[in-house]
Amino acid sequence: MDHAYAREDPARLAQTRVDSLVREYQTKVARYVRRMVGDAETALDLTQDVFLAAFRVLKAEPDRELTGGWLYRAATNAAISHLRRRKIVRMLPFGHEIDRGDWRIDERSAASVDLQTALGRLSPDQSAAVLLTSYAGYSSQEAAEMLGTTADAVRQRVCRAMRVLRAVMLEEES
């Protein structure tokens, strides 16, 4: 690609940069969002919205650096907004059959389904803190920056969430 042309065409440069972000992060972000909202189709829609937002930011500010952290923050905000808008009670009803066809093979096990059900009992803020630190591998400080809070608040959310998860998982076993 001719860099002189890219400077003249912000949309083309933005598209190239977003394409690179999509290749690197699309699957990771979609899985993260799916764990937050509990639905694969919704997760794909929200993930697409995240990358569209990235395109718009890069088109408006071609020199801006967008990182994985920015994408996860945007994904977290999109998921929380979706959950609040829809006022979703994320707990699965008794006897509800889960469509696991679009899940990875390691996510189809009974333990993984139980964990997904347990995650549904958490508040969106707790779920985001747990998933960012335990699933996506970010530190408490990095997660705090993405969530617009402090590292201590993230650690507290994770601690409270782990208590809920343990209780729900024990409940599921009995």
QUICOR-V31269 format. One record per residue. N is the residue number from 1. RES is the residue in one small letter. PSI is psi in degrees with one decimal (* if undefined). D_FIRST is the distance of its C-alpha to the first C-alpha in Angstrom with 1 decimal. Layout:
n:N res:RES psi:PSI d_first:D_FIRST
n:N res:RES psi:PSI d_first:D_FIRST
//
This chain:
n:1 res:m psi:135.2 d_first:0.0
n:2 res:d psi:115.2 d_first:3.8
n:3 res:h psi:-31.0 d_first:6.1
n:4 res:a psi:-40.8 d_first:8.9
n:5 res:y psi:-38.5 d_first:7.9
n:6 res:a psi:-38.0 d_first:7.5
n:7 res:r psi:-29.2 d_first:10.9
n:8 res:e psi:-22.5 d_first:12.3
n:9 res:d psi:87.0 d_first:11.6
n:10 res:p psi:-33.3 d_first:13.1
n:11 res:a psi:-41.2 d_first:13.5
n:12 res:r psi:-42.1 d_first:9.9
n:13 res:l psi:-44.4 d_first:9.4
n:14 res:a psi:-43.2 d_first:12.8
n:15 res:q psi:-41.0 d_first:12.2
n:16 res:t psi:-44.1 d_first:9.5
n:17 res:r psi:-39.9 d_first:12.0
n:18 res:v psi:-39.1 d_first:14.9
n:19 res:d psi:-41.2 d_first:13.7
n:20 res:s psi:-43.7 d_first:13.8
n:21 res:l psi:-40.7 d_first:17.2
n:22 res:v psi:-47.2 d_first:18.5
n:23 res:r psi:-40.4 d_first:17.9
n:24 res:e psi:-35.7 d_first:19.8
n:25 res:y psi:-11.3 d_first:22.4
n:26 res:q psi:-50.3 d_first:23.2
n:27 res:t psi:-44.1 d_first:26.1
n:28 res:k psi:-46.8 d_first:27.5
n:29 res:v psi:-41.7 d_first:27.6
n:30 res:a psi:-41.9 d_first:29.0
n:31 res:r psi:-42.2 d_first:31.7
n:32 res:y psi:-48.5 d_first:32.5
n:33 res:v psi:-38.6 d_first:32.9
n:34 res:r psi:-39.8 d_first:34.9
n:35 res:r psi:-31.3 d_first:37.3
n:36 res:m psi:-43.8 d_first:37.7
n:37 res:v psi:-15.5 d_first:38.4
n:38 res:g psi:12.8 d_first:39.9
n:39 res:d psi:125.6 d_first:38.2
n:40 res:a psi:-43.6 d_first:35.2
n:41 res:e psi:-44.3 d_first:34.4
n:42 res:t psi:-41.1 d_first:34.6
n:43 res:a psi:-41.9 d_first:32.5
n:44 res:l psi:-40.6 d_first:29.7
n:45 res:d psi:-45.8 d_first:30.0
n:46 res:l psi:-36.8 d_first:30.1
n:47 res:t psi:-42.3 d_first:27.1
n:48 res:q psi:-40.5 d_first:25.1
n:49 res:d psi:-37.9 d_first:26.4
n:50 res:v psi:-46.4 d_first:25.2
n:51 res:f psi:-29.5 d_first:21.6
n:52 res:l psi:-40.6 d_first:21.9
n:53 res:a psi:-40.0 d_first:23.4
n:54 res:a psi:-42.7 d_first:20.5
n:55 res:f psi:-46.2 d_first:18.1
n:56 res:r psi:-41.2 d_first:20.5
n:57 res:v psi:-46.4 d_first:20.9
n:58 res:l psi:-30.5 d_first:17.2
n:59 res:k psi:-38.9 d_first:16.9
n:60 res:a psi:-34.8 d_first:20.0
n:61 res:e psi:80.5 d_first:19.3
n:62 res:p psi:-25.6 d_first:15.6
n:63 res:d psi:-1.5 d_first:16.8
n:64 res:r psi:139.8 d_first:19.2
n:65 res:e psi:123.9 d_first:19.3
n:66 res:l psi:130.9 d_first:20.2
n:67 res:t psi:175.7 d_first:22.0
n:68 res:g psi:-37.0 d_first:23.9
n:69 res:g psi:-41.1 d_first:27.0
n:70 res:w psi:-43.0 d_first:25.7
n:71 res:l psi:-44.2 d_first:25.0
n:72 res:y psi:-38.0 d_first:28.5
n:73 res:r psi:-46.0 d_first:30.1
n:74 res:a psi:-39.7 d_first:28.6
n:75 res:a psi:-42.0 d_first:29.7
n:76 res:t psi:-47.0 d_first:33.1
n:77 res:n psi:-40.9 d_first:33.6
n:78 res:a psi:-43.5 d_first:32.6
n:79 res:a psi:-45.5 d_first:35.1
n:80 res:i psi:-42.5 d_first:37.9
n:81 res:s psi:-42.7 d_first:37.5
n:82 res:h psi:-47.3 d_first:37.7
n:83 res:l psi:-38.4 d_first:40.7
n:84 res:r psi:-42.3 d_first:42.4
n:85 res:r psi:-45.3 d_first:41.7
n:86 res:r psi:-10.6 d_first:43.1
n:87 res:k psi:49.7 d_first:45.8
n:88 res:i psi:129.9 d_first:45.3
n:89 res:v psi:110.2 d_first:48.0
n:90 res:r psi:1.9 d_first:46.0
n:91 res:m psi:131.6 d_first:49.0
n:92 res:l psi:138.3 d_first:49.3
n:93 res:p psi:153.7 d_first:52.6
n:94 res:f psi:131.6 d_first:55.2
n:95 res:g psi:2.6 d_first:54.7
n:96 res:h psi:127.0 d_first:51.3
n:97 res:e psi:131.3 d_first:49.3
n:98 res:i psi:130.6 d_first:45.8
n:99 res:d psi:105.5 d_first:43.1
n:100 res:r psi:8.7 d_first:41.4
n:101 res:g psi:-31.1 d_first:39.6
n:102 res:d psi:7.5 d_first:36.2
n:103 res:w psi:154.0 d_first:36.8
n:104 res:r psi:156.5 d_first:35.9
n:105 res:i psi:-37.9 d_first:38.8
n:106 res:d psi:-10.1 d_first:39.6
n:107 res:e psi:-0.5 d_first:39.8
n:108 res:r psi:-6.7 d_first:42.4
n:109 res:s psi:159.7 d_first:45.3
n:110 res:a psi:-40.2 d_first:48.3
n:111 res:a psi:-39.9 d_first:47.6
n:112 res:s psi:-39.5 d_first:44.1
n:113 res:v psi:-41.1 d_first:45.4
n:114 res:d psi:-40.8 d_first:48.2
n:115 res:l psi:-42.4 d_first:45.7
n:116 res:q psi:-40.8 d_first:43.6
n:117 res:t psi:-44.3 d_first:46.9
n:118 res:a psi:-41.0 d_first:47.8
n:119 res:l psi:-31.8 d_first:44.5
n:120 res:g psi:-16.8 d_first:45.4
n:121 res:r psi:-10.6 d_first:48.4
n:122 res:l psi:156.8 d_first:46.5
n:123 res:s psi:157.1 d_first:45.5
n:124 res:p psi:-37.5 d_first:41.8
n:125 res:d psi:-41.4 d_first:41.7
n:126 res:q psi:-43.6 d_first:43.4
n:127 res:s psi:-44.7 d_first:41.3
n:128 res:a psi:-43.3 d_first:38.1
n:129 res:a psi:-45.0 d_first:39.5
n:130 res:v psi:-47.0 d_first:40.6
n:131 res:l psi:-38.1 d_first:37.4
n:132 res:l psi:-39.6 d_first:35.1
n:133 res:t psi:-41.4 d_first:37.3
n:134 res:s psi:-37.9 d_first:38.7
n:135 res:y psi:-47.2 d_first:36.1
n:136 res:a psi:-14.1 d_first:32.7
n:137 res:g psi:18.7 d_first:34.0
n:138 res:y psi:151.8 d_first:33.6
n:139 res:s psi:167.3 d_first:36.3
n:140 res:s psi:-38.7 d_first:38.8
n:141 res:q psi:-45.4 d_first:37.2
n:142 res:e psi:-43.4 d_first:33.7
n:143 res:a psi:-39.3 d_first:35.1
n:144 res:a psi:-41.9 d_first:37.1
n:145 res:e psi:-39.5 d_first:34.1
n:146 res:m psi:-35.4 d_first:32.5
n:147 res:l psi:-4.5 d_first:35.9
n:148 res:g psi:40.2 d_first:36.8
n:149 res:t psi:-164.5 d_first:39.9
n:150 res:t psi:161.6 d_first:41.4
n:151 res:a psi:-37.5 d_first:41.3
n:152 res:d psi:-42.2 d_first:45.0
n:153 res:a psi:-39.4 d_first:44.7
n:154 res:v psi:-46.6 d_first:42.1
n:155 res:r psi:-40.0 d_first:44.6
n:156 res:q psi:-42.7 d_first:47.4
n:157 res:r psi:-42.4 d_first:45.6
n:158 res:v psi:-43.1 d_first:44.8
n:159 res:c psi:-48.6 d_first:48.4
n:160 res:r psi:-42.5 d_first:49.8
n:161 res:a psi:-40.2 d_first:47.5
n:162 res:m psi:-35.9 d_first:48.5
n:163 res:r psi:-44.1 d_first:52.1
n:164 res:v psi:-45.5 d_first:51.5
n:165 res:l psi:-44.0 d_first:49.5
n:166 res:r psi:-46.0 d_first:52.3
n:167 res:a psi:-43.5 d_first:54.9
n:168 res:v psi:-42.2 d_first:53.2
n:169 res:m psi:-38.7 d_first:52.5
n:170 res:l psi:-38.7 d_first:56.2
n:171 res:e psi:-41.5 d_first:57.2
n:172 res:e psi:-33.9 d_first:55.2
n:173 res:e psi:-32.1 d_first:56.9
n:174 res:s psi:* d_first:60.4
//
